[in-house]
Amino acid sequence: MTQYWVIDRPRAEAWLRGLTQKQEVLVPAARSGVWAFLPLEAGLAIGWDGANPLLPAKGAFFPQTDPLFRFRREEGKLNIEPVAEAVRERVLFGIRPCDARSLALLDKVFGGPFADSQYQARRAATLLVAWACDHPRPTCFCQSVGVDPTTAPEADVMFAPLPRESRPAQGSEQAPHQREPGSEMQYLVWAQTQRGQSWLESGMDYLARAQAGQVEAWQETAAGMANAHPLELDMEGVTDRLRQRFDDSMWEELSARCLGCGICTFVCPTCHCFDIADWQRGQEGLRFKCWDSCSFRDFTLMAGGHNPRPTKKERIRQRFLHKLLYFVDRYGAVACVGCGRCVEQCPVHLDITEVILRVKGGEWANV
């Protein structure tokens, strides 16, 4: 039987900051104006507002640049030295259900018979603490692609914001006017794995047992999220229809607007294209893996000059067919979690929701 606990914001922050003494803790936070999951350190403010960071959680496991090995030429020989990254035990706190689902999709790509050892090591070393959503953004459509915004089965521990009327004081001795803004915020907490249960047991000094009515209060909030998303998409039949639209004029029309900037792929939590490149200075250098994008011409450019995707039409078609057709055929799931980042960030308002609506024959309106 699930055991529920309650924690307020000051205690949660104290717990997380205390953990940094022995392990890495990643939290949603801003640096240089960019929101991402960053290592918690002194002076870094945790983003408690609940919004998804601009950069998704995939960077914690599939970083933008990832060294593979160093090389050096000495006396006519090439010496290769593997770059052995020490993977520490860590906590990834504040991941939303959409991003948690994205990690399950990336596991399919970087696992299997040709597993990426560094990705796997980072996943194994990371405890996931997810935040349940109690209000969607106008660009969220996670429920349309099968994600429940109130729970993340992929996470070890869940945090859920309690409705204000169900938040009795948790022993704070400060007068209301002395408290930090949001300090009265409380969260319902529960474990979903044995690893998560062990983590909660290690933090019992910060937790209080959930009181009568608090679990029910959250369950009512969760039930109210069932139809709370203003952006809804009908996904039925989309994959099958795309099989018939490889040569459709739609791709030419969409590509006329696309800037080829790649921002959709970089903010997407499931995009995983990468390049392997060398940095060299003198007789030594480094080979590394780095994010790439199917939106870029050089992504498929061959050494002899041939490019199987020579124009934006082929490249934009590949992006959406991969997410909505090829990934489904290979892994049995759509490679989209409805986080809405591409909807918000595309400078010309060309995103996966428009493609789905065009395929379904619906009307498109900017959101």
N, C-alpha and C positions, 0 to 999 in steps of 0.2 A: 504494500500500500504506500502510495506517495506521501512523503512527509513534507509539509510546507513550512517555510520560515519567512520572517519579515526582517528587512534591514532598511535603515534610513540612509539618505545620501551621505551625510558626514561619516557614518560608520563604514559605509561601502568604500568611500575614498580612503579612509584611514587603513582599511584592510588591504586595498590594492597597493597603496604606497608602502605599506609594511612588507608586502611580498617582494618588492623590488630589491630588498636586501639579499635575497637568495635566488631569484630567478627573474627573467625578463617578463615584463607585463606590457602588452600592447593595448592601447586605448584609442578611441576616436578623439582626435585633437587637431589643432591647426598649427602649421608652421609656415611662415612667410605667406600667410593668407590662403594656404592650400590645406583642406581637410583630408586627413588620411588616418590610417592606423599607425600610431607612432609609439616608440618605447617610452614608457612613463618615466619621467625624471623630474628632479626638483625644478620648479618654475613652469612646468608644462601643465596647462589647465585641461582637465578632462572635459570633453564635450558631452554634457549631460542632457542636451536638448532632444536627443533621440533621432536626429536626422541622419541619414546615411552619409558617410564621408564621400567627397568627390571621388577619391581613389579607392577602389574596392579592396577587400581583404585578400584577394589573390596575391597581392604583392608580398605578403608575409610568407608565402610558400613558393611562389614563382616570381622572384624579384625582377625588376626592370633590367638589371645586369647581374649576371651570375658567373663568376670565374670558374673555369673548368681545369686549366692547368697552366703552368708557366713553362717557358722554354728558353734555352740558352745555347748558343753555338760556342764550343770551346775546342780548339785544336782540330777543327774539321769534323767534329761530332756534334750531334744535336742531343742535348740532355733535356729530358722532360720531367718536370716535378709536379705531381698532382697538387691541387689546392685543396687541402683538407680543412673544411670549415667545421669548427667545433659547434655542434648544435646543442644549445642549452634548453633545459626544460622551461617552458614559458606558458603564459596565460594570454589568450586573445579575448579581451573583454569588450562587450558592446556590439558584437556582430548581429546584424538583423537576420530574420529568417530567410530573406532572399539571398543574402550573401552566404549564409550557411548552406543553402541548397546549391549555390554555385560551386562550393568546395566539393560537394558530392559528385558534381558533374566533372570537375577537373580531376578528381580521383580516377575516373574512368579513362581519361586521356593519359595521365602520368603514371598509371598503374598497369596491371596486366603483364604480359610476357616481356615487354620492353620498358620496364618501370624506370622512372627518373629517380635515382637513389637520393639526391639531395631533396627533392620535393617530398619523397616518402619519409625521409628522416625528419624534416620540419613538421610534417603532419603528425607523426608519431610523438613528437616532443611537445605538441601544443594542446592545451586544454581549452576547449571552446566554451565561452560563457555568452549566451545569446540574450538579446533584448527583445521582448515581444513588442509588437506595435499596437498602440491604442488609438492612433489616428493616421490615416494615409496622406501622402502628399498628392497633389492633383495629377502628378505624372506617374503614380504607382499603378501597376496592373498585375501584381504578383498572383492574385487569385485566378486570373485568366489563364495562367500557365501552371496551375496546380500547386501553388505555394500558399500555405496557411500563414498569414501574417502574425498570428498570435502564438505560434509554436515553431520550434526548429528541432525536428527529430535528430538532426545531425549533431546537435550541441550536447555537451556534457552537463551543463547547468543552464537553467532558464531564469532570467530576471523579468518580472512583469510589473509595470507601474500600477499602483493601486489607485482606484478612484479616490478623490480627495476626501469624500465623506466617510471613507472606511479607514482613515489613517489616524488612529489614536497615537498619542505621544509615545516615543520609545525611550523615555528616560532622559530627555534633554534638559539640562539645568539652565540653559540660556533663556532669557526673556525673548519673546517674539521679535522685538525690535533689534535685538543683538544678533540674530541669526542671519547667516548668509542667504541671499535669494535662492530659493529652491531647496533649502536645507530641510524643510518639512516633508519633502518628497520621500515616499516610502515604496518599497518594491517587495512583491511576493517572490520568493526564491524556492526552487526545488531542483533536485538532481534527476538526471535522465540516464546516467550510466553509473557503473560502480566507481569509475574514476572521478566522476563528478561528486558522488556521495562522499568519497574520501576527502575531496577538496573542501566540501562544506564542513565536514567533521573537523578539519584543521582550523576552521574559522568560527567555531562556536562562540567565541568571546564577542563576536560582532553581530550574531544573529539572535533573534527572539522567535519563539514559536508563534505561528500565525494564529490569530484569535478568531473566535466564532464570527462568521459572516465575511471575513476577508477573502477567503477562497471563493465563496459564492459571489462576492462583489466583482472579482476579476473574471469569473466565468460568465457573468452577465455582460461585462465589457467585451469579452472575447466573442460572445454570441452576437453582440451588436456590430462586430466587424464583418460579419458574413456578407453584408451588402453595402459596405461603407466606401468602396472604391469608386470614385466618379469616372475613372477610365476603365471601361470594360471591353474586352475583345472576345469574339466568338472564334475559338480555335478549331472547332469541328471541321474536318475536311481540308484544312489548310495544307497539310503535307501532301495529300493526294492531288490537290489542285496544282500545286507547284510542279509536280511531275510532268504536267502537261504544258507548262509555261516557260520552258527553257528558252525558247526562241521568241517569247512574247515581246511586243513593242514597249511594254511597261518598263523594261530595263533601260532602254534607250532614253525614255522620258525621265526616269529617275536620275540617271547618270548625268543628265544635262544640268541638274542642280548640284550634284555632289562636288565638293571642293577637293576631295581626296586627301583631307587633312589627317585622317586616322583617329580623330578624337573619340569617335564611337567605339573603336576597338580598345583604346587605352583606358577608358573609363568603364568598359564592360567587364563584369566580374567573371564571365565565362570565356572570353576571347583568349586564346593561348598560342597564337602564332609567334614564332621566335626565329631569330637568325643566329648564326654562329660566326663570329668574326675574330680577327687577330689585331691586337695592338702591339706594335713593335718599335723599339728604340735601340738602334745599334745592333748588338748581337743577342739581345734578349727581348722577351715579349710575353704576352699573356693571351691565351685563347679564352673567350667568354661567350656566354649565351645572353641574348638581349631580346627584349620585346620587339616584335615586328608587326606588320599589318598587311592583310590581303588587299587593303585599299591602295597600297603603294605599288607603283610600276615595277620597282626593282625586286619586289618580293618573288616574282616568278621569272625574272629576266635570267636567261641562260648565258653561259660563257660565250657561246658563239653568236650571241645577239638576238636569238629567237625568243619571243615572249608569247606563251600560249594565252595570256590575258593582256592583249596589247592596249586596250582602251578602258576607260572607266566603266563602260557598260559591262564588260566581262568581269571586272573586279567587284562591282557592286552586286552583280548577280551572284557571284561566288559567296560573298559575305552572307547574304540572306538565305541562299539555298543551303549553305553549310549549317546555319543555325536551325532552320525549319524543316530541312529534308535530310541532308546527308548525316547529320548527327543523330537524327531520329532513327535512320536506317541502321546505323552502326551501334548505337548505345541505347536506343529505345526511349529517348527523352528529347524534348526540345531544348536547345542550348540557349535558353533565355529564362531569366528568373523574375522578370517584370519589375526590376528595381527602378526603372524610369530614368536612369542616368543619361542614356542616349537621347531620350526625349527632351531632357533639359539642356543638354550640352551641344547638340548638333547646331551649328550656326545657320543652317538653311532649313531646319525643321524636317529633315529627312531621316526617319528612324524606323525601327522594326514595326512599330504600330501602324505606320502608313502602309508598309508593304502588306501586312496582314489584312488591313481593310481593303486594299486594292485587290488582293487575291480573292477575298470574300465578296467583292463587288459592292462594298459599302462606300459611303461618302467620308471624306477626310476633312477634319477641321482642326486647326492648331489648338493645342491645349496649353 
